């Protein structure tokens, strides 16, 4: 078995690769893993083992058609995590998001088609559905993205569907809620707030903090992705939900875990087009594939705070570079 993982040095992709190498997925204990990553600011080679007998690391851009044809050839399966993923960055660099998330996805899918890859999973986001005031999105609801990031991911989703319907490529899509866990870049809400609080800095809270997201531990997300890849059906979409919390609630929890008080919270102007609430109905992946989250949110969040407290050598260089 040979599996290629794009974006495998990023936060979620590297968690999936580490799980593969640690034998977390039955039947894949001997799988050979090729990791492809461009190593932009969000890709970090230290997220992966320096060497591993079953892993090959290749620095490459998924939008490079010739390189992708070379790399994909000979692989049985592809897990596509590579993406530009930060909403704030997409507001001032939309072209980069379209290039990677739309054109790059098409380039990869074309390479998979030519190489006759057996199965592909395209990892997407719940943000493609847009905001919802009440209830939750099911997989058959229309896509109404509101940021360049979510619009570019929706474009990748639709290309995945087109390659299935037009060419018969066996590709399935996952749409996940917000992830948290170790090795997440410090630009994201939880690691940004944790690292600021650990250093005695204020935390910037958008608007009134009432925006609601669902949160799932990255390890639970990776199990869902692998189930979709191995047990799912071609052309299907699988939502992956989590625990709903407002940004204000997340802030309060992190203040407590870091031993800080509300004086450290600095309200800032809300970002443009900030979706109020995301919520997905994940009945399908639970019923069809037997997925259930295993990490209780309170336990997982406390463990994440401990990880950042214990690993300043990993996150301080990223924080300094981002500033």
Buried (B, 14 or more C-beta within 10 A) or exposed (E): EBBBBBBBBBBBBBBBBBBBBEEBBEEBEEBBBBBBBBBBEBBBEEBBBEEBEBBEBEEBBBBBBEBBBBBBEEBBBBBBBBBBBBBBBBBEBBEBBBBBBBBBBBBBBBBBBEBEBEBBBBBBBBBBBBBBEEEBBBBEBEBBBBBBBBBBBBBBBBBBBBBBEEEEBBBBBBBBBBBBBBBBBBBBBBBBBBBBBBEEBBBBBBBEBEBBBBBBBBBBBBBBBBBBBBBBEEBBBBBBBBBBBBBBEBBBBBBEBBEBEEEBBEEEEEBEBBBEBBBBBBEBBBEBBEBEBEBEBEEBBBBBBEBBBEEEEBBEEBBEEEE
